[in-house]
């Protein structure tokens, strides 16, 4: 899920999906000024790890050598319920960047009491975690920006970041390589292939960039040094530790976004636990694997109310000044929209709550109906612009196939 620093966290990510918004609860990641969406992630040197970090190629598939590393880190058991903690971590107290954090010590105590973790193991894990000062500096600056109405040309600028040849061509190439998997996911979950592709395009351009920050570093930093959203990130850190234990993964290995979102679809740990699926049948859920990522995005949509065969948006023709409130949280009947001088430009299904959307182009404003399927996309990221970019990319990629 992509992070909108002016919107609440979602789900999701949220998955959530990731990237979630860093303001109020999302699920994310949601309209407003989304220009902060694209950020530069810093490289992180991994320490206290005996094995190499698992890496993935730009197509979203693992190389043979890295696939072996992944299997080694995960263990050989196909029964994830029997997996335990991985990694030789042991300490009598927390050292390093987070030494002296009483709140982190209390977190460890709770993980021991609530989930049965070994205390010395967690103390060892957190002793090698690194504080991400750049992330905190970036969020401190972005938090100063107040959320306001969409700015003139905001949609034009946002759209240019995604509706380009790079994203569309990558989508066509990815779809051709994973045609059978996409077809199987679409049939199982009732979600059109192009919308799965649209999410993967916006989130990571099909795995070409999944982030460089270790998840343990990102979530520990934000959980204990980012006061405004600390509760949320401590919850995600709890879920991350449960996730890696269940899946048999060394907690220092996964890398993702600066906010802890993971894989091709950028799921947050809570979203992983709820909606990630083992779509390739190898006994593991691996969101850095293209097949599992495809199935997980489709499942996420299905679980958040996707309606097979139903529309996503319908353009509106306006008469006079529009006085109705716009945004993904608005709900109107078709009759109410028509009474306000907003008329669909084509036959329009009126079932379910209809959202009134405003896209601010450089030289004009555009109004549309957001159907329930549009709202489902926003459960991934609570932003009308985000969902519209996914929708238009989906159609552009489909047109090329």
Buried (B, 14 or more C-beta within 10 A) or exposed (E): BBBBBBBBBBBBBBBBBBBBBBBBBBBBBBBBBBBBBEBEBEEBEBEBBEBEBBBBEEBBBBEEEBBEBBBBBBBEEEEBEEBEBBBEBBBEEBBBBBEEBEEBBEBBEEBBEEEEBBBBBBBBBBBBBBBBEBBBEBBEEBBEEEBEEBEEEBBBBBBEBBBEEEBBEBBBEBBEBBEEBBEBBBEBBBBBBBBBBBBBBBBBBBBBEBBBBBBBBBBBBBBBBBEEBBEBBBBBBBBBBBBBBBBBBBBBBBBBBBBBBBBBBBBBBBBBBBBBBBBBEBBBBBBBBBBBBBBBBBBBBBEBEBBEEEBBBBBBEEEEEBEBEBBBEBEBEBEEBBEBBBBBEEEBBBEBEBBBBBBBBEEEBBBBBBBBBBBBBBBBBBBBBBBBBBBBBBBBBBEEE
